[in-house]
Amino acid sequence: MYLNIPTELLHISIYPAGGISTVNQNVNAFDSRLKNWIRRFNGVATKYLDSYLGWFRTLDRSAPAGLLPASLLALAINSNTVLN
């Protein structure tokens, strides 16, 4: 089967500035954090996996900013009070 794809798109190599090993390390670190976090729930149903992944991503991204989970919960329920 022939696909009508422009040839300039077929041979594009993408190398991150830090190299491939840096990307692998970041992926492995994220995977490790996710597995350790989800382990506390003794597994999750596939039906709810999207919600758990969103929850984890929110907590993971807010950690460097110093946001506490209670603050995020207050925001999620549209509370006027943000706990610190």
N, CA, C and O atoms as a GROMACS GRO file, in nm:
protein
  336
    1MET      N    1   0.084  -0.117   0.000
    1MET     CA    2   0.000   0.000   0.000
    1MET      C    3   0.089   0.124   0.000
    1MET      O    4   0.181   0.135   0.080
    2TYR      N    5   0.061   0.213  -0.088
    2TYR     CA    6   0.140   0.335  -0.102
    2TYR      C    7   0.069   0.451  -0.035
    2TYR      O    8  -0.048   0.477  -0.062
    3LEU      N    9   0.140   0.520   0.052
    3LEU     CA   10   0.084   0.638   0.118
    3LEU      C   11   0.142   0.762   0.052
    3LEU      O   12   0.261   0.767   0.022
    4ASN      N   13   0.062   0.858   0.029
    4ASN     CA   14   0.105   0.981  -0.034
    4ASN      C   15   0.159   1.077   0.072
    4ASN      O   16   0.092   1.173   0.111
    5ILE      N   17   0.281   1.049   0.119
    5ILE     CA   18   0.345   1.130   0.221
    5ILE      C   19   0.463   1.202   0.156
    5ILE      O   20   0.544   1.138   0.089
    6PRO      N   21   0.475   1.334   0.175
    6PRO     CA   22   0.589   1.406   0.118
    6PRO      C   23   0.721   1.347   0.167
    6PRO      O   24   0.734   1.314   0.285
    7THR      N   25   0.816   1.334   0.078
    7THR     CA   26   0.943   1.269   0.114
    7THR      C   27   1.020   1.344   0.220
    7THR      O   28   1.096   1.283   0.295
    8GLU      N   29   1.003   1.475   0.229
    8GLU     CA   30   1.078   1.549   0.332
    8GLU      C   31   1.030   1.514   0.473
    8GLU      O   32   1.100   1.542   0.570
    9LEU      N   33   0.913   1.454   0.485
    9LEU     CA   34   0.863   1.414   0.616
    9LEU      C   35   0.904   1.272   0.655
    9LEU      O   36   0.890   1.233   0.770
   10LEU      N   37   0.954   1.197   0.560
   10LEU     CA   38   0.984   1.057   0.587
   10LEU      C   39   1.117   1.036   0.658
   10LEU      O   40   1.135   0.934   0.724
   11HIS      N   41   1.209   1.129   0.647
   11HIS     CA   42   1.344   1.107   0.700
   11HIS      C   43   1.386   1.215   0.798
   11HIS      O   44   1.499   1.262   0.795
   12ILE      N   45   1.294   1.253   0.884
   12ILE     CA   46   1.326   1.354   0.984
   12ILE      C   47   1.374   1.283   1.110
   12ILE      O   48   1.305   1.197   1.165
   13SER      N   49   1.493   1.320   1.155
   13SER     CA   50   1.546   1.266   1.279
   13SER      C   51   1.536   1.373   1.386
   13SER      O   52   1.573   1.488   1.362
   14ILE      N   53   1.489   1.336   1.500
   14ILE     CA   54   1.476   1.432   1.610
   14ILE      C   55   1.564   1.384   1.724
   14ILE      O   56   1.544   1.276   1.780
   15TYR      N   57   1.662   1.466   1.758
   15TYR     CA   58   1.752   1.435   1.868
   15TYR      C   59   1.742   1.548   1.970
   15TYR      O   60   1.775   1.662   1.938
   16PRO      N   61   1.696   1.519   2.091
   16PRO     CA   62   1.687   1.623   2.192
   16PRO      C   63   1.825   1.676   2.228
   16PRO      O   64   1.926   1.607   2.210
   17ALA      N   65   1.829   1.797   2.280
   17ALA     CA   66   1.956   1.862   2.314
   17ALA      C   67   2.036   1.778   2.414
   17ALA      O   68   2.158   1.771   2.403
   18GLY      N   69   1.970   1.716   2.509
   18GLY     CA   70   2.039   1.637   2.609
   18GLY      C   71   2.070   1.496   2.564
   18GLY      O   72   2.139   1.423   2.636
   19GLY      N   73   2.023   1.457   2.449
   19GLY     CA   74   2.046   1.322   2.398
   19GLY      C   75   1.931   1.229   2.431
   19GLY      O   76   1.844   1.260   2.513
   20ILE      N   77   1.934   1.115   2.366
   20ILE     CA   78   1.829   1.015   2.383
   20ILE      C   79   1.828   0.961   2.526
   20ILE      O   80   1.721   0.934   2.581
   21SER      N   81   1.945   0.946   2.587
   21SER     CA   82   1.949   0.889   2.722
   21SER      C   83   1.877   0.979   2.822
   21SER      O   84   1.819   0.929   2.918
   22THR      N   85   1.881   1.111   2.800
   22THR     CA   86   1.810   1.203   2.888
   22THR      C   87   1.660   1.181   2.879
   22THR      O   88   1.591   1.182   2.981
   23VAL      N   89   1.610   1.160   2.759
   23VAL     CA   90   1.468   1.133   2.740
   23VAL      C   91   1.431   1.004   2.810
   23VAL      O   92   1.329   0.997   2.879
   24ASN      N   93   1.512   0.900   2.792
   24ASN     CA   94   1.485   0.772   2.857
   24ASN      C   95   1.485   0.785   3.009
   24ASN      O   96   1.401   0.724   3.076
   25GLN      N   97   1.577   0.863   3.062
   25GLN     CA   98   1.582   0.882   3.207
   25GLN      C   99   1.456   0.953   3.258
   25GLN      O  100   1.403   0.917   3.362
   26ASN      N  101   1.410   1.053   3.182
   26ASN     CA  102   1.289   1.125   3.223
   26ASN      C  103   1.168   1.033   3.218
   26ASN      O  104   1.084   1.036   3.309
   27VAL      N  105   1.157   0.954   3.115
   27VAL     CA  106   1.044   0.861   3.103
   27VAL      C  107   1.050   0.757   3.214
   27VAL      O  108   0.948   0.726   3.275
   28ASN      N  109   1.167   0.704   3.240
   28ASN     CA  110   1.181   0.603   3.345
   28ASN      C  111   1.150   0.662   3.483
   28ASN      O  112   1.089   0.595   3.566
   29ALA      N  113   1.192   0.785   3.506
   29ALA     CA  114   1.166   0.850   3.635
   29ALA      C  115   1.016   0.873   3.653
   29ALA      O  116   0.961   0.848   3.761
   30PHE      N  117   0.949   0.920   3.548
   30PHE     CA  118   0.805   0.943   3.556
   30PHE      C  119   0.732   0.811   3.580
   30PHE      O  120   0.641   0.804   3.662
   31ASP      N  121   0.772   0.708   3.506
   31ASP     CA  122   0.711   0.576   3.520
   31ASP      C  123   0.727   0.523   3.663
   31ASP      O  124   0.634   0.467   3.720
   32SER      N  125   0.844   0.542   3.719
   32SER     CA  126   0.869   0.496   3.855
   32SER      C  127   0.782   0.571   3.956
   32SER      O  128   0.724   0.510   4.045
   33ARG      N  129   0.773   0.704   3.942
   33ARG     CA  130   0.688   0.783   4.032
   33ARG      C  131   0.543   0.740   4.021
   33ARG      O  132   0.474   0.728   4.122
   34LEU      N  133   0.495   0.719   3.898
   34LEU     CA  134   0.356   0.678   3.877
   34LEU      C  135   0.329   0.542   3.940
   34LEU      O  136   0.229   0.525   4.009
   35LYS      N  137   0.417   0.445   3.917
   35LYS     CA  138   0.397   0.311   3.973
   35LYS      C  139   0.397   0.313   4.125
   35LYS      O  140   0.315   0.247   4.188
   36ASN      N  141   0.489   0.390   4.185
   36ASN     CA  142   0.493   0.399   4.331
   36ASN      C  143   0.368   0.465   4.386
   36ASN      O  144   0.318   0.425   4.491
   37TRP      N  145   0.317   0.566   4.317
   37TRP     CA  146   0.197   0.636   4.363
   37TRP      C  147   0.073   0.548   4.351
   37TRP      O  148  -0.011   0.546   4.441
   38ILE      N  149   0.062   0.477   4.242
   38ILE     CA  150  -0.059   0.396   4.216
   38ILE      C  151  -0.060   0.267   4.298
   38ILE      O  152  -0.166   0.207   4.318
   39ARG      N  153   0.056   0.226   4.345
   39ARG     CA  154   0.067   0.104   4.425
   39ARG      C  155  -0.016   0.113   4.553
   39ARG      O  156  -0.067   0.012   4.602
   40ARG      N  157  -0.030   0.233   4.608
   40ARG     CA  158  -0.105   0.250   4.733
   40ARG      C  159  -0.253   0.216   4.719
   40ARG      O  160  -0.321   0.189   4.817
   41PHE      N  161  -0.301   0.217   4.596
   41PHE     CA  162  -0.443   0.188   4.572
   41PHE      C  163  -0.466   0.040   4.543
   41PHE      O  164  -0.580  -0.001   4.518
   42ASN      N  165  -0.362  -0.039   4.545
   42ASN     CA  166  -0.370  -0.182   4.513
   42ASN      C  167  -0.432  -0.204   4.375
   42ASN      O  168  -0.514  -0.294   4.355
   43GLY      N  169  -0.390  -0.121   4.281
   43GLY     CA  170  -0.442  -0.130   4.145
   43GLY      C  171  -0.566  -0.044   4.128
   43GLY      O  172  -0.633  -0.009   4.226
   44VAL      N  173  -0.596  -0.012   4.006
   44VAL     CA  174  -0.714   0.069   3.976
   44VAL      C  175  -0.791   0.003   3.863
   44VAL      O  176  -0.732  -0.066   3.779
   45ALA      N  177  -0.920   0.025   3.860
   45ALA     CA  178  -1.002  -0.027   3.752
   45ALA      C  179  -0.972   0.051   3.624
   45ALA      O  180  -0.951   0.172   3.629
   46THR      N  181  -0.970  -0.016   3.513
   46THR     CA  182  -0.944   0.047   3.384
   46THR      C  183  -1.044   0.160   3.360
   46THR      O  184  -1.010   0.261   3.299
   47LYS      N  185  -1.164   0.142   3.407
   47LYS     CA  186  -1.270   0.242   3.390
   47LYS      C  187  -1.228   0.377   3.449
   47LYS      O  188  -1.265   0.482   3.395
   48TYR      N  189  -1.153   0.376   3.558
   48TYR     CA  190  -1.114   0.498   3.627
   48TYR      C  191  -0.970   0.539   3.602
   48TYR      O  192  -0.922   0.634   3.663
   49LEU      N  193  -0.900   0.469   3.514
   49LEU     CA  194  -0.758   0.494   3.493
   49LEU      C  195  -0.731   0.638   3.449
   49LEU      O  196  -0.636   0.699   3.496
   50ASP      N  197  -0.813   0.692   3.360
   50ASP     CA  198  -0.794   0.830   3.315
   50ASP      C  199  -0.799   0.928   3.432
   50ASP      O  200  -0.720   1.022   3.439
   51SER      N  201  -0.890   0.905   3.524
   51SER     CA  202  -0.903   0.994   3.640
   51SER      C  203  -0.780   0.984   3.730
   51SER      O  204  -0.730   1.086   3.778
   52TYR      N  205  -0.734   0.862   3.754
   52TYR     CA  206  -0.615   0.844   3.837
   52TYR      C  207  -0.492   0.907   3.772
   52TYR      O  208  -0.411   0.969   3.840
   53LEU      N  209  -0.478   0.892   3.640
   53LEU     CA  210  -0.364   0.951   3.571
   53LEU      C  211  -0.370   1.103   3.576
   53LEU      O  212  -0.267   1.169   3.593
   54GLY      N  213  -0.489   1.159   3.561
   54GLY     CA  214  -0.504   1.304   3.572
   54GLY      C  215  -0.472   1.353   3.711
   54GLY      O  216  -0.408   1.457   3.728
   55TRP      N  217  -0.517   1.279   3.810
   55TRP     CA  218  -0.490   1.312   3.950
   55TRP      C  219  -0.340   1.310   3.975
   55TRP      O  220  -0.285   1.404   4.033
   56PHE      N  221  -0.274   1.203   3.931
   56PHE     CA  222  -0.130   1.192   3.951
   56PHE      C  223  -0.056   1.305   3.880
   56PHE      O  224   0.035   1.366   3.937
   57ARG      N  225  -0.094   1.333   3.756
   57ARG     CA  226  -0.025   1.436   3.679
   57ARG      C  227  -0.040   1.572   3.747
   57ARG      O  228   0.055   1.651   3.751
   58THR      N  229  -0.158   1.600   3.800
   58THR     CA  230  -0.179   1.726   3.870
   58THR      C  231  -0.090   1.736   3.993
   58THR      O  232  -0.027   1.839   4.016
   59LEU      N  233  -0.086   1.630   4.072
   59LEU     CA  234  -0.001   1.630   4.192
   59LEU      C  235   0.147   1.637   4.155
   59LEU      O  236   0.224   1.708   4.220
   60ASP      N  237   0.186   1.565   4.051
   60ASP     CA  238   0.326   1.561   4.009
   60ASP      C  239   0.372   1.698   3.959
   60ASP      O  240   0.484   1.741   3.989
   61ARG      N  241   0.287   1.766   3.884
   61ARG     CA  242   0.324   1.897   3.830
   61ARG      C  243   0.315   2.008   3.934
   61ARG      O  244   0.384   2.109   3.921
   62SER      N  245   0.233   1.991   4.036
   62SER     CA  246   0.216   2.097   4.135
   62SER      C  247   0.320   2.087   4.248
   62SER      O  248   0.339   2.184   4.322
   63ALA      N  249   0.388   1.975   4.261
   63ALA     CA  250   0.485   1.956   4.368
   63ALA      C  251   0.597   2.061   4.364
   63ALA      O  252   0.629   2.117   4.469
   64PRO      N  253   0.659   2.090   4.247
   64PRO     CA  254   0.765   2.190   4.246
   64PRO      C  255   0.716   2.330   4.284
   64PRO      O  256   0.794   2.412   4.332
   65ALA      N  257   0.589   2.358   4.262
   65ALA     CA  258   0.534   2.489   4.295
   65ALA      C  259   0.499   2.499   4.444
   65ALA      O  260   0.467   2.607   4.492
   66GLY      N  261   0.506   2.388   4.515
   66GLY     CA  262   0.477   2.389   4.657
   66GLY      C  263   0.330   2.386   4.692
   66GLY      O  264   0.293   2.415   4.806
   67LEU      N  265   0.245   2.353   4.596
   67LEU     CA  266   0.101   2.344   4.625
   67LEU      C  267   0.072   2.216   4.702
   67LEU      O  268   0.120   2.109   4.666
   68LEU      N  269  -0.006   2.230   4.805
   68LEU     CA  270  -0.044   2.113   4.885
   68LEU      C  271  -0.166   2.047   4.824
   68LEU      O  272  -0.249   2.114   4.762
   69PRO      N  273  -0.179   1.915   4.840
   69PRO     CA  274  -0.297   1.846   4.790
   69PRO      C  275  -0.428   1.907   4.841
   69PRO      O  276  -0.527   1.910   4.768
   70ALA      N  277  -0.428   1.956   4.965
   70ALA     CA  278  -0.550   2.018   5.019
   70ALA      C  279  -0.587   2.144   4.940
   70ALA      O  280  -0.705   2.172   4.921
   71SER      N  281  -0.487   2.217   4.895
   71SER     CA  282  -0.513   2.337   4.813
   71SER      C  283  -0.575   2.298   4.681
   71SER      O  284  -0.669   2.362   4.634
   72LEU      N  285  -0.522   2.192   4.621
   72LEU     CA  286  -0.575   2.146   4.493
   72LEU      C  287  -0.718   2.095   4.509
   72LEU      O  288  -0.802   2.117   4.422
   73LEU      N  289  -0.744   2.027   4.620
   73LEU     CA  290  -0.880   1.977   4.645
   73LEU      C  291  -0.978   2.094   4.661
   73LEU      O  292  -1.089   2.090   4.609
   74ALA      N  293  -0.935   2.196   4.734
   74ALA     CA  294  -1.021   2.312   4.752
   74ALA      C  295  -1.051   2.379   4.619
   74ALA      O  296  -1.164   2.422   4.595
   75LEU      N  297  -0.952   2.387   4.532
   75LEU     CA  298  -0.974   2.443   4.399
   75LEU      C  299  -1.067   2.354   4.316
   75LEU      O  300  -1.151   2.404   4.241
   76ALA      N  301  -1.050   2.224   4.330
   76ALA     CA  302  -1.129   2.130   4.251
   76ALA      C  303  -1.278   2.136   4.286
   76ALA      O  304  -1.363   2.118   4.199
   77ILE      N  305  -1.308   2.161   4.412
   77ILE     CA  306  -1.449   2.168   4.452
   77ILE      C  307  -1.502   2.310   4.447
   77ILE      O  308  -1.611   2.340   4.497
   78ASN      N  309  -1.421   2.399   4.386
   78ASN     CA  310  -1.461   2.537   4.364
   78ASN      C  311  -1.487   2.611   4.494
   78ASN      O  312  -1.581   2.689   4.507
   79SER      N  313  -1.401   2.584   4.589
   79SER     CA  314  -1.411   2.651   4.719
   79SER      C  315  -1.344   2.787   4.712
   79SER      O  316  -1.247   2.805   4.637
   80ASN      N  317  -1.394   2.881   4.789
   80ASN     CA  318  -1.331   3.013   4.795
   80ASN      C  319  -1.211   3.013   4.888
   80ASN      O  320  -1.130   3.106   4.886
   81THR      N  321  -1.199   2.910   4.970
   81THR     CA  322  -1.089   2.900   5.066
   81THR      C  323  -0.984   2.805   5.013
   81THR      O  324  -1.013   2.689   4.984
   82VAL      N  325  -0.863   2.855   5.001
   82VAL     CA  326  -0.751   2.771   4.959
   82VAL      C  327  -0.665   2.748   5.081
   82VAL      O  328  -0.618   2.842   5.144
   83LEU      N  329  -0.644   2.622   5.114
   83LEU     CA  330  -0.566   2.586   5.231
   83LEU      C  331  -0.419   2.578   5.194
   83LEU      O  332  -0.384   2.528   5.087
   84ASN      N  333  -0.332   2.625   5.282
   84ASN     CA  334  -0.188   2.612   5.260
   84ASN      C  335  -0.124   2.530   5.368
   84ASN      O  336  -0.003   2.508   5.366
   0.00000   0.00000   0.00000
